[in-house]
Amino acid sequence: MTDIDGSKSVGALDRIEEIIAYVEAAKAVPMSRACKVDRAELIAMLEELQSELPGDIRRAEAMLQERDKIIEAGEREAERIITEGESEHARLVSRHEVTVSAEHEGNRIINEARGEAQRLRDEVDEYVDTTLANFEQFLQRALSGVERGRDKMHTLREIGTFAPQQEEHEDEKPLPQI
């Protein structure tokens, strides 16, 4: 373990290892599992351990608390990110659904407009065809009337009633021959 100033400090685990090594190095009592240790020295070592343990335990507890705070902060941040992600997902899905709905509505309106335009074209074509047919009939009647008038004029000319009489109307000019 290293102190803040960078010097090497001896922690509780190091003290325990020292005590174990001290007991292992002690002289064994013949024919028993017991060993000879300096009581005062062992007690001094245990007292040092005892005095260090609360500090080490406090530091360990502080580290655990700090770790718990970091974990809680991380969990809160993760929850916030998840919530934001879900919100953004919902917004994008909603936006996508609006876009898809708008596209469908736009396509429907375009199809209706095309259908209406085709219906109007058909109506205009029918109206123009009917008007042209009526005009054709009018022109045919007019042409027939012109033909009948010409025929009548030729007939009258042949029988002589259409020829101008010069003695009655000497000041009038004769009609040109067609």
C-alpha positions in Angstrom: 0.0 0.0 0.0 1.3 3.5 -0.9 0.6 6.6 1.1 -0.4 9.9 -0.4 3.2 11.2 -0.1 4.4 8.1 -2.1 6.1 6.3 0.8 5.4 2.6 1.3 3.1 2.0 4.3 2.4 -1.3 5.9 -1.3 -2.3 5.9 -3.2 -4.7 8.0 -2.7 -7.6 5.6 1.0 -7.0 5.6 1.0 -7.0 9.4 -0.9 -10.3 9.4 1.7 -11.8 7.0 4.5 -10.6 9.3 2.8 -12.2 12.3 2.3 -15.5 10.4 6.0 -15.4 9.3 7.1 -14.6 12.9 5.1 -17.6 14.3 6.4 -19.9 11.5 9.9 -18.8 12.3 9.5 -19.5 16.0 11.3 -22.4 17.6 9.1 -25.5 18.0 8.6 -27.1 21.4 9.9 -30.7 21.0 7.2 -33.4 20.8 4.3 -30.9 20.4 2.7 -28.6 18.0 3.5 -25.6 20.2 6.2 -23.1 19.6 8.2 -20.6 21.6 7.5 -16.9 20.8 8.3 -13.7 22.6 5.0 -12.9 24.2 5.7 -9.1 24.3 6.8 -9.0 20.7 3.8 -10.9 19.5 1.4 -8.7 21.6 3.1 -5.6 20.2 2.6 -6.9 16.6 -1.0 -7.7 17.3 -1.6 -4.3 18.9 -0.1 -2.6 15.9 -2.5 -4.7 13.7 -5.3 -3.8 16.0 -4.5 0.0 15.7 -4.2 -0.2 11.9 -7.4 -2.3 11.3 -9.9 0.5 12.0 -8.1 2.9 9.6 -7.9 0.2 7.0 -11.5 -0.8 7.5 -12.6 2.8 7.3 -10.6 3.3 4.1 -12.1 0.1 2.7 -15.6 1.2 3.7 -14.9 4.6 2.2 -13.7 3.0 -1.0 -16.8 0.7 -1.0 -19.1 3.8 -0.5 -17.3 5.6 -3.3 -17.6 2.6 -5.5 -21.3 2.4 -4.6 -21.7 6.1 -5.5 -19.9 5.6 -8.8 -22.1 2.6 -9.6 -25.3 4.5 -8.6 -24.2 7.5 -10.7 -23.4 5.1 -13.6 -26.8 3.4 -13.2 -28.6 6.8 -13.1 -26.7 7.9 -16.2 -27.5 4.6 -17.9 -31.2 5.0 -17.0 -31.1 8.6 -18.4 -29.5 7.5 -21.6 -32.0 4.6 -22.0 -34.9 7.0 -21.3 -33.5 9.5 -23.8 -33.0 6.7 -26.3 -36.5 5.4 -25.9 -37.9 8.9 -26.2 -35.8 9.5 -29.4 -36.9 6.1 -30.7 -40.6 7.0 -30.0 -40.1 10.4 -31.7 -38.4 8.8 -34.8 -41.1 6.1 -35.0 -43.8 8.7 -34.7 -42.1 10.9 -37.2 -41.7 7.9 -39.5 -45.4 7.0 -39.1 -46.4 10.6 -39.8 -44.2 10.6 -42.9 -45.6 7.2 -44.1 -49.1 8.5 -43.4 -48.4 11.7 -45.3 -47.0 9.8 -48.2 -50.1 7.5 -48.3 -52.4 10.6 -48.1 -50.3 12.3 -50.8 -50.5 9.3 -53.1 -54.3 9.1 -52.5 -54.7 12.8 -53.3 -52.6 12.4 -56.5 -54.6 9.3 -57.6 -57.9 11.2 -57.0 -56.5 14.2 -58.9 -55.5 12.0 -61.8 -58.8 10.3 -61.8 -60.6 13.6 -61.7 -58.4 15.0 -64.5 -59.1 11.9 -66.7 -62.8 12.3 -66.0 -62.7 16.0 -67.0 -60.6 15.1 -70.1 -63.3 12.5 -71.1 -66.1 15.1 -70.5 -64.2 17.7 -72.5 -63.5 15.2 -75.3 -67.2 14.2 -75.4 -68.3 17.9 -75.4 -65.9 18.8 -78.2 -67.0 15.7 -80.2 -70.7 16.6 -79.7 -70.1 20.3 -80.6 -68.1 19.3 -83.7 -70.8 16.8 -84.7 -73.5 19.5 -84.3 -71.3 22.0 -86.3 -70.8 19.3 -88.9 -74.6 18.8 -89.2 -75.0 22.6 -89.4 -72.4 22.9 -92.1 -73.9 20.0 -94.0 -77.4 21.7 -93.9 -75.8 25.0 -94.9 -73.9 23.2 -97.8 -77.1 21.5 -98.8 -78.8 24.9 -98.8 -76.1 26.4 -100.9 -76.3 23.5 -103.3 -80.0 23.8 -103.5 -79.7 27.5 -104.1 -77.1 27.0 -106.8 -79.2 24.3 -108.4 -82.2 26.6 -108.3 -80.2 29.4 -109.8 -78.9 27.2 -112.6 -82.5 25.9 -113.2 -83.8 29.5 -113.4 -81.0 30.5 -115.7 -81.8 27.7 -118.0 -85.4 28.5 -118.3 -84.6 32.1 -118.7 -86.3 33.8 -115.8 -83.1 34.7 -114.2 -81.6 36.6 -117.1 -81.6 40.3 -116.6 -84.0 42.4 -118.7 -82.1 45.2 -120.1 -85.0 47.3 -121.3 -86.6 47.7 -117.9 -83.4 48.3 -116.0 -81.0 49.9 -118.3 -79.1 51.8 -115.6 -78.4 48.6 -113.6 -75.4 46.5 -114.4 -75.9 42.9 -115.2 -74.9 40.3 -112.7 -71.6 38.5 -113.3 -71.8 35.0 -114.7 -70.5 32.3 -112.3 
